[in-house]
Amino acid sequence: MSNRMPVLFLSHGSPMHAIEPSAAALAWAKVASDLPRPRAVLMVSAHWNTDVPLLGGSAQPETIHDFGGFPEALYQIHYAAPGAPEVPQEALALLREAGFTAGIDGCRGLDHGAWVPLLKMYPQADVPVLQLSVQPALGAAHHYALGQALAQLREAGVLIVGSGHMTHNLRDWFMQQGRNATVTYAAEFRDWVDQRVRSGPLDELLAWEELAPHARRAHPSVEHFLPLFVALGAAGPDYRVDSLCSGFESGVLAMDAYRFA
């Protein structure tokens, strides 16, 4: 029997998903329970930005609390999953074979884009985890190619998870606190992307900054959208896609999550 894993994209939302019930957290838990147990999880987090692709190589990644102004309970969480020492080497070899300049950071821990979803997916912290950084200066096509290069890891039981956001305008999110009505620009951007994730064309998605409605307002900076392209690249050209979660936080942060097989 093949141990080929699917690929996930998650909109990871606020760190509060770690301690408050939410539809997104339930969706993360359910998809993990439906999957075969992975050999390791490769988290592509929007919160690790570098000039070239780096892989986390720590044998015991620390829990990074890379946020401020949240309840003390969040800072007390330590997600003690082990690292996956052999997987970074395998991933690095694949990236270099594909022509990427890449490396391994042996000290990097897990930021909240990684450990918050993982806390719900694998609450026992018993599945090895490593991260891959994103390169905000290098765009969608670069990240799609990263995913293509790493797709072979799926055959070796590695679950590749892009952890970013369908929309990510924190200024608008703060202004909308306490309001539930979906803001028009966020809905229009989300619908444009969702349609193309489901049925293409890929070239329009790759040109999202020029073609998508309200692209710059939906993503004033691009790092939270790039994990989607790693997931799409790893999924391959003939993927099947299922929606795991949708909806909005405070009307502007689209919480879409997908499973690609």
N, C-alpha and C positions, 0 to 999 in steps of 0.2 A: 504494500500500500504506500502511495506517495505521501510524504510529509510536507508537501508544498503548502506554504502558508499564504493566506490572502494579504492584502495591504490595506491599511486604514488611514483615513484622514479624519482628524478630530479638531473641532473648534474648542479650545480648552477653557475659554471663559475666565472668570475671576478665580483667584485662589480659593475663594469661599466655597467652591464646589467640593473642596476637601472635607468640609465640616458641616455643610448644609445640604439637606435633601434637594435634588434637582432632577429634572428629566434627563439632562445631559449625563449626570453621574450614573443614573440608572441604565442609560443606553451603553455607557462604557462598560459597566459591570456585565450587562447581558451579552454584549458581543464577545467579551473575553470568555464567558462561561460556555458560549457556543463553539469556541474554537478548540482544536487540539492544543495540548500544552506546547508552547514554543520552546525551542532550544534556548532562544534568547530573544529579547526585544530590542530593536534598533529604533530609538526615538529621535526624530528629526525635529528639534524644537526651535521655534521662532526666537527663543531667548538666548541662543548662543550664536553670536554673529562674529565671523572671522573673515579674513581676506582670502584664504584658501580653505578647502574642506578639511576639517579636523574631526577625528574620531576619539571618543573618550576611551581611555585605556586603563582606568583605575580598576584595581581588583576589588575595591570596596568603595564605590562612589559616595561621597558625602551628599547630604541633603542641603541644597542651596535655597535659602529663603530670600529670593531676589525681589522683594517688594516691601513696601512700607505702609504704615497706617492701618494695618489689619488687626483683628483680635489676637491676643496673646496665644490663644490655642493653636493658631496656625504655625507659630514659631516653635512650638513644642513638638511638632510632628517631625519624625525622622524616619524616612523611608529607607530601610536598611537592606535593599536588594543587593546581591553581589554583582560585581562586574562580570564580563564575559571575555576573559583575557585572549582567547584564541580568535574570537570573532573580529575584533579590530584589525588584526593582522590579515585575515581573509578579506575583509572589506577594503583595506588599504591596497592589497594586491589587485583587486578588481578595479579600483579607481585608477591606479597607475597603469594597468593594462589598457584602460580606456583613454589614457592620455592626460589624466588630471594630475596636477601637482597637489599632493595631499599629505597628511601626517597624522600622528597619534599624540594626543595630550594625555599623559599618564596621571595628571592631577585633577582633571576636570570632574566635578560632581554632577548631580542631577538638579537642574533648575525646575521651577514650578511648572513650566510647560511640559516637563516629563513626569515629575513625581505626582502631580495632582491627578492626572488621568490614571496613572499606574496604581495609585492608592485604591482606586475603585475597581480597576481591572484585575489586579493581583494583590489583594489586601494582605496576604501573608508575606509579601515581598520575597517570594521564593523562586522567582524567575530571573535569571541574569539579565542585566540591562546595560546598554551603552548608548551614548548619544552621538549624533552627527550634527555639525554646525551648518548654518546657512550663510551665504555670501550676498548680502543685500545689494552690493554694487554690481552683481553679475547677472541678475535678471532671470526670467522664467525659463528660457531655453537651456541655460546652464544647469538649472536645478532639475529640469526634465531629464537631461543627459546624466546627471548624477543618479537619478532613480533607475534609469536604464542600465547603468553600469553595475548597480547593486542588486538588480533583480534576481541574479543567480542565487543570492543568499536565501531567497524564498524556498528554493529546492532543498536547502540544508536546514530547514526548520526555523529560520529567523523571521519573526514578525516585524515588518517595517511599518512604522507609524509616523505619519506626518502630523505634528501637533502645532497648529497655528490658529488661524481664524478666517472665516468666510468674509467678515468685515471687521475692521478694527480701527475705529476713530474714538479714542479715549476722551478727547475733549467733548465730543457730542454725548458720549456715554455719561460723563459726569453731569452735563447739563440736563440730561433726561432722567436723572435718578428719580424713582418713584412714579414714573410714567410708563404706561404699558403700550400705548399706541405705537405701532410700527412707523418709523420715519420713512417717507417715500423714497428718498435716494437709496437708503440701505436695502429696501425691498427690491428696487429695480436692479441694483447691482447684483444682489443675491440671485434673483431669478435669471438674469443673463448668464451668470456663471453656472448655475445649476443645470440649465438647459444644455449647455455645451459639455458639461461633465457627463451628462446622460447620453447625449447623442452627437457630440461634436459640433462643428469641426475643431480639431485640435489646434490648427494654426491660428484660429481666432482667439482661443484661450491663451496661447503663447503671446499674442499681441494685446493682451488685456489692458495694458496701460494706455494704449491708443484707442481701443475699440469698445471697451466696456463702459456703460453709462456710469458717470460719477466715480470713475476709478480713483482719482486722487483724493476725493473726500472719503470714499469707503476705506482707503488705505493711504493715509497721509505719509506713512513710511511703509516699505514693502515687505518687511521681514516676516510679518504674520501670514502673508499669502504664499510665500515661497514653498513651505512644506507641502502644499497641495501639489505642486509640480513634481517634487520628488516622488510623492505617492503615485501620481499619474505615470511617471516614467517607469517606476518599478512594476506597475500594474500591467504594462505592455499594451500593444495597440488594440487588442481584441477583448479587453476586459468586460466583465459583467459588473454592474454597480448596484448596490442597495443603499438606500438612505437609512441611517441609524438614528438620526436626530435632526430636528429643524427648530424653527422658532427664533425668537430674539430676546436678548437681555436688554431691558430698558429701551426697547424699540430700535436700537441701532447696532448692537453686536449680534450678528447672525451666528447661530450655534450649529450650523450644519455639520454633520459627520457622515462619512461614507465608508462602506466596505467594498473593496475591489477584489474580484476573483477572476 
